[in-house]
Amino acid sequence: MRFDAGSRGAYSTDASNFRQVPIGVVVPRSVEAAVEAVAVCREYGAPVLSRGGGTSLAGECCNTAVVMDWSKYCDALVSVDEDAKTCVVEPGIVLDVLNRRLEPYGLEFGYEASLYGHFGHGCLHTSIPFGLYRTDGVAAYRSFLERAADLVASYGAASRASTATASSAASCCRGCSAKSCSGRFAPSRRRSTRTGG
């Protein structure tokens, strides 16, 4: 943990105009170390704020809390299931790095869109040019909504199942254990954007 004024000042802001000096900063070397830090915070009643890349434009990455900065060490692509088109990532991974690591599998996260944000603070923004004034754009938008709804429904079912079978092991939050702290999502097959020879 870092409690010095310099570290607290550096983490008092993100890409927004909001400023809130944190109680302290934790830069965990593993997800398991983060679970232990959260357990200590829970014991003392200290709020915890998860921080990815600090790129939030709305102040989600700064607060009077213990800031958990995942970006330095917890940025792994943990596993890839090519058949299911899913992967497990640690919260500190950023999108460009994730997509580079998915290239050997022929996968990429998301649609062809402007993506920004990070997994660490649970927020990912996208601007998708569907072309809603065209029939094919409306069809693409409907397809996107169906896939998003399926993903949300499957995550909720998986979350309920893991909560029901969770052991009495230490957990970092309600219904979450050290093995389930990583984010899951369904990347799409990479589409070639090249034209011509």
C-alpha distance (Angstrom), angle and dihedral (degrees) to the residues before:
residue distance angle dihedral
M1 . . .
R2 3.77 . .
F3 3.79 119.4 .
D4 3.81 99.8 162.4
A5 3.80 119.3 122.7
G6 3.82 93.5 -117.2
S7 3.82 94.8 55.3
R8 3.78 92.6 42.8
G9 3.80 90.3 49.3
A10 3.81 92.5 48.8
Y11 3.81 90.8 52.7
S12 3.81 95.1 44.0
T13 3.81 91.4 92.4
D14 3.77 144.4 30.9
A15 3.81 129.8 -168.4
S16 3.81 89.4 -56.1
N17 3.81 130.2 80.8
F18 3.81 91.8 -107.8
R19 3.82 119.4 114.1
Q20 3.80 124.4 -167.8
V21 3.78 122.3 154.9
P22 3.82 110.2 -133.2
I23 3.81 125.1 -134.0
G24 3.79 88.7 -122.2
V25 3.79 143.2 -38.8
V26 3.81 129.9 -110.0
V27 3.82 120.1 -164.2
P28 3.83 101.5 -172.4
R29 3.81 119.7 -155.9
S30 3.82 90.7 -152.1
V31 3.79 140.7 12.2
E32 3.81 87.9 -109.0
A33 3.83 90.6 56.0
A34 3.81 88.7 51.4
V35 3.80 90.3 52.3
E36 3.81 89.2 54.2
A37 3.81 91.5 48.6
V38 3.80 91.3 50.3
A39 3.81 89.8 50.0
V40 3.82 89.4 55.7
C41 3.81 90.7 47.8
R42 3.79 90.2 49.4
E43 3.82 90.0 50.6
Y44 3.82 90.9 55.2
G45 3.81 96.2 37.2
A46 3.81 93.0 -115.9
P47 3.81 116.4 154.3
V48 3.81 117.1 -122.6
L49 3.80 127.1 -145.0
S50 3.79 120.0 -163.9
R51 3.83 113.5 -142.6
G52 3.79 128.4 -168.6
G53 3.78 119.3 175.0
G54 3.82 97.3 -23.6
T55 3.80 91.9 -120.3
S56 3.78 97.2 127.1
L57 3.78 114.5 135.7
A58 3.80 92.9 -164.6
G59 3.80 102.7 53.4
E60 3.81 98.8 -102.3
C61 3.83 90.8 135.5
C62 3.80 98.9 57.4
N63 3.78 130.2 63.4
T64 3.79 142.7 124.9
A65 3.80 92.8 -81.5
V66 3.78 142.0 92.4
V67 3.80 102.1 -72.6
M68 3.82 114.9 -141.3
D69 3.82 106.4 -153.8
W70 3.80 107.8 -162.3
S71 3.80 97.2 173.8
K72 3.81 101.8 88.6
Y73 3.82 103.2 53.6
C74 3.82 110.9 -1.2
D75 3.79 100.1 68.3
A76 3.80 103.5 110.6
L77 3.75 130.2 136.9
V78 3.82 92.8 -132.6
S79 3.79 100.6 -170.6
V80 3.79 143.2 -16.5
D81 3.80 126.5 -148.9
E82 3.78 103.2 -163.2
D83 3.81 94.5 -173.4
A84 3.80 94.3 52.7
K85 3.83 91.5 36.0
T86 3.80 90.4 -130.9
C87 3.74 134.3 123.4
V88 3.78 138.9 -175.0
V89 3.80 118.3 -130.8
E90 3.77 136.1 -178.9
P91 3.81 114.5 -115.3
G92 3.81 97.4 -109.4
I93 3.80 96.9 62.6
V94 3.79 115.5 114.1
L95 3.78 124.2 -144.9
D96 3.79 99.9 -109.3
V97 3.80 91.4 50.7
L98 3.79 91.9 45.2
N99 3.79 92.8 52.4
R100 3.82 91.6 47.3
R101 3.81 89.6 52.3
L102 3.82 90.9 47.9
E103 3.83 93.6 51.4
P104 3.85 94.8 87.9
Y105 3.82 87.8 57.9
G106 3.80 93.4 48.5
L107 3.81 89.9 -116.8
E108 3.77 135.0 122.7
F109 3.77 133.3 -178.3
G110 3.78 115.2 -104.9
Y111 3.73 136.9 -18.0
E112 3.76 126.1 -50.9
A113 3.77 94.5 -74.9
S114 3.74 144.5 114.4
L115 3.80 103.6 -79.2
Y116 3.75 126.4 -173.3
G117 3.76 135.9 157.5
H118 3.76 132.0 65.0
F119 3.75 139.5 -107.8
G120 3.81 95.7 -121.6
H121 3.77 96.5 81.6
G122 3.79 94.2 32.4
C123 3.75 96.6 -110.3
L124 3.77 130.0 117.0
H125 3.79 122.6 170.6
T126 3.75 127.0 -162.0
S127 3.75 138.9 -177.6
I128 3.79 109.4 -156.3
P129 3.81 119.1 -170.0
F130 3.82 98.4 -146.1
G131 3.78 96.5 161.0
L132 3.79 93.4 -131.9
Y133 3.79 91.7 -172.1
R134 3.84 89.3 71.0
T135 3.81 129.1 68.3
D136 3.82 92.8 -124.3
G137 3.81 90.3 49.7
V138 3.81 91.5 53.7
A139 3.83 89.4 48.1
A140 3.82 90.8 50.3
Y141 3.81 90.2 49.6
R142 3.82 92.1 50.4
S143 3.82 90.0 48.7
F144 3.80 89.8 50.5
L145 3.82 92.0 51.3
E146 3.82 91.6 48.8
R147 3.81 92.2 50.2
A148 3.80 91.1 46.1
A149 3.81 91.6 50.2
D150 3.82 91.0 48.4
L151 3.81 90.6 50.2
V152 3.81 93.1 49.2
A153 3.81 91.7 46.5
S154 3.82 93.1 48.2
Y155 3.81 91.7 47.6
G156 3.78 91.1 51.2
A157 3.82 91.7 49.4
A158 3.81 91.5 48.0
S159 3.80 91.0 47.1
R160 3.81 92.3 51.3
A161 3.82 90.8 47.8
S162 3.81 93.4 49.9
T163 3.80 91.4 46.5
A164 3.80 91.0 51.1
T165 3.81 92.4 51.4
A166 3.79 97.9 36.9
S167 3.78 115.1 131.4
S168 3.77 124.6 -137.6
A169 3.83 90.3 -94.3
A170 3.79 117.4 133.9
S171 3.77 111.4 -79.8
C172 3.76 131.8 -163.6
C173 3.78 95.3 -143.7
R174 3.78 140.1 -1.6
G175 3.81 109.6 -56.9
C176 3.80 94.2 -0.5
S177 3.80 129.3 108.1
A178 3.79 131.1 -174.4
K179 3.80 90.9 -95.6
S180 3.81 93.0 54.2
C181 3.81 99.1 46.2
S182 3.80 92.0 97.0
G183 3.79 120.0 94.0
R184 3.82 120.4 -111.8
F185 3.75 126.0 -156.5
A186 3.76 139.9 152.3
P187 3.80 113.5 -109.8
S188 3.78 117.7 -160.1
R189 3.79 127.5 -125.6
R190 3.79 110.7 -85.8
R191 3.79 113.1 -101.4
S192 3.75 119.8 -149.2
T193 3.77 112.1 -116.4
R194 3.77 94.3 -174.7
T195 3.77 120.7 110.1
G196 3.73 128.0 -161.2
G197 3.82 127.8 4.6
